Amino acid sequence: MENRHKAWLLCEDLLVRIRDEFASEAIDLLDREIKSGNIAINGEVSSAPEQDREYEKKMMVIGNLLKEKGELRTKYSKYVEDNGENNPKMLERIESLRKFLLSVESISILIGYVNEIDAWIKEVSGEVKAQSVSDILSSTYGVSAERKEILRRVLTKKKFIDDRIISKEEYAQISSAIEHSSS
């Protein structure tokens, strides 16, 4: 068992790594849309190092995309639904629009996870008396359906283990937390 004084720190660290992975996935989706020509970025963000500036710029673009998500769906839905055209170029464009709208929806879900995890991290910092990461997750993940979805997604995506975002021990702690909450 972990030292009870550091269990909340370990849980916070785990959640930060999971949050950062979801943010990274959102940025990867944005990058694919930029490369495909569906999104263009113009302008600069003034900041410190270039890497931070690039991250800030992409997160700003994601924020703007999410603000305009409903408008984009409304604007393009008539094209996406009207696929009666036999014109191959038009069909290709419609398929491209569908993929773009799916990417925007996926980015929205991922950023929703990031925001929920931010709130979760604040809550976890108050769990200083907890004995283990599993105990903390078990007592805090049931607060919202989104947290349950986040943990289940972490457990079902091999990438979290394969890319060493979480360890096998952390995987077991998450599984245990879900199991204890269900019973």
SULSULDA-V580095 format. One record per residue. RES is the residue in three letters. SS is DSSP state (alpha for helix, beta for strand, coil for the rest). OMEGA is omega in whole degrees, -180 to 180 (999 if undefined). BURIAL is b if it has 9 or more other ideal C-beta (glycine too) atoms within 8 Angstrom, else e. Layout:
res: (RES & RES)
ss: (SS & SS)
omega: (OMEGA & OMEGA)
burial: (BURIAL & BURIAL)
This chain:
res: (MET & GLU & ASN & ARG & HIS & LYS & ALA & TRP & LEU & LEU & CYS & GLU & ASP & LEU & LEU & VAL & ARG & ILE & ARG & ASP & GLU & PHE & ALA & SER & GLU & ALA & ILE & ASP & LEU & LEU & ASP & ARG & GLU & ILE & LYS & SER & GLY & ASN & ILE & ALA & ILE & ASN & GLY & GLU & VAL & SER & SER & ALA & PRO & GLU & GLN & ASP & ARG & GLU & TYR & GLU & LYS & LYS & MET & MET & VAL & ILE & GLY & ASN & LEU & LEU & LYS & GLU & LYS & GLY & GLU & LEU & ARG & THR & LYS & TYR & SER & LYS & TYR & VAL & GLU & ASP & ASN & GLY & GLU & ASN & ASN & PRO & LYS & MET & LEU & GLU & ARG & ILE & GLU & SER & LEU & ARG & LYS & PHE & LEU & LEU & SER & VAL & GLU & SER & ILE & SER & ILE & LEU & ILE & GLY & TYR & VAL & ASN & GLU & ILE & ASP & ALA & TRP & ILE & LYS & GLU & VAL & SER & GLY & GLU & VAL & LYS & ALA & GLN & SER & VAL & SER & ASP & ILE & LEU & SER & SER & THR & TYR & GLY & VAL & SER & ALA & GLU & ARG & LYS & GLU & ILE & LEU & ARG & ARG & VAL & LEU & THR & LYS & LYS & LYS & PHE & ILE & ASP & ASP & ARG & ILE & ILE & SER & LYS & GLU & GLU & TYR & ALA & GLN & ILE & SER & SER & ALA & ILE & GLU & HIS & SER & SER & SER)
ss: (coil & coil & coil & alpha & alpha & alpha & alpha & alpha & alpha & alpha & alpha & alpha & alpha & alpha & alpha & alpha & alpha & alpha & alpha & alpha & alpha & alpha & alpha & alpha & alpha & alpha & alpha & alpha & alpha & alpha & alpha & alpha & alpha & alpha & alpha & coil & coil & coil & coil & coil & coil & coil & coil & coil & coil & coil & coil & coil & coil & alpha & alpha & alpha & alpha & alpha & alpha & alpha & alpha & alpha & alpha & alpha & alpha & alpha & alpha & alpha & alpha & alpha & alpha & coil & alpha & alpha & alpha & alpha & alpha & alpha & alpha & alpha & alpha & alpha & alpha & alpha & alpha & coil & coil & coil & coil & coil & coil & alpha & alpha & alpha & alpha & alpha & alpha & alpha & alpha & alpha & alpha & alpha & alpha & alpha & alpha & alpha & alpha & alpha & alpha & alpha & alpha & alpha & alpha & alpha & alpha & alpha & alpha & alpha & alpha & alpha & alpha & alpha & alpha & alpha & alpha & alpha & alpha & alpha & coil & coil & coil & coil & coil & coil & coil & coil & alpha & alpha & alpha & alpha & alpha & alpha & alpha & alpha & alpha & alpha & alpha & coil & alpha & alpha & alpha & alpha & alpha & alpha & alpha & alpha & alpha & alpha & alpha & alpha & coil & coil & alpha & alpha & alpha & alpha & coil & coil & coil & coil & coil & alpha & alpha & alpha & alpha & alpha & alpha & alpha & alpha & alpha & alpha & alpha & alpha & alpha & alpha & alpha & coil)
omega: (179 & 171 & -174 & -179 & -180 & 180 & -180 & 177 & 178 & 179 & 177 & 179 & 178 & -179 & 178 & 179 & 178 & 178 & -178 & 178 & 178 & 177 & 178 & 177 & 179 & 180 & 177 & 177 & 178 & 179 & 178 & 179 & 177 & -180 & -180 & 178 & 180 & 180 & 175 & 179 & 177 & 176 & -177 & 173 & -179 & -178 & -179 & -177 & -177 & -180 & 177 & -180 & 179 & 179 & 179 & -179 & -179 & 179 & 176 & 178 & 178 & 178 & 179 & 177 & -178 & 176 & -176 & -175 & -179 & 179 & 179 & 180 & 179 & -177 & -174 & -175 & -180 & 178 & -177 & -179 & -178 & -178 & 179 & 180 & 174 & 180 & -178 & 179 & 179 & 178 & 177 & 179 & 178 & 179 & 177 & 177 & 178 & 180 & 179 & -179 & 175 & 177 & 179 & 179 & 178 & 177 & 179 & 179 & -178 & 179 & 173 & 176 & 180 & -179 & 178 & 180 & 175 & 178 & -180 & 179 & 178 & 179 & -179 & -178 & 176 & -177 & -174 & -179 & -178 & -176 & -176 & 176 & 180 & 178 & -179 & 179 & -179 & -177 & -176 & -173 & -179 & -179 & -179 & 177 & -179 & 178 & 177 & 179 & 180 & -178 & 178 & 178 & 178 & -178 & -177 & 178 & -179 & -177 & -178 & 177 & -176 & 180 & 178 & 174 & 172 & 178 & 177 & 177 & 178 & 175 & 179 & 178 & 178 & 179 & 180 & 180 & 180 & -180 & -179 & 179 & -178 & -176 & 999)
burial: (e & b & e & b & e & e & b & b & e & b & b & b & e & b & b & b & b & b & b & e & b & b & b & e & b & b & b & e & b & b & b & b & b & b & e & b & e & b & b & e & e & e & e & e & e & e & e & e & e & e & e & b & b & e & b & b & b & b & b & b & b & b & e & e & b & b & e & e & b & e & e & b & b & e & e & b & e & e & b & b & e & e & e & e & e & e & e & e & e & e & b & e & b & b & e & b & b & b & b & b & b & e & b & b & b & b & b & b & e & b & b & b & b & b & e & b & b & b & e & b & b & e & b & b & b & e & b & e & e & b & e & b & b & b & b & b & b & b & b & b & b & e & e & e & e & b & b & b & b & b & b & b & b & b & b & e & e & e & e & b & b & e & e & e & b & b & e & e & e & b & b & e & b & b & b & b & b & b & e & b & b & e & e)
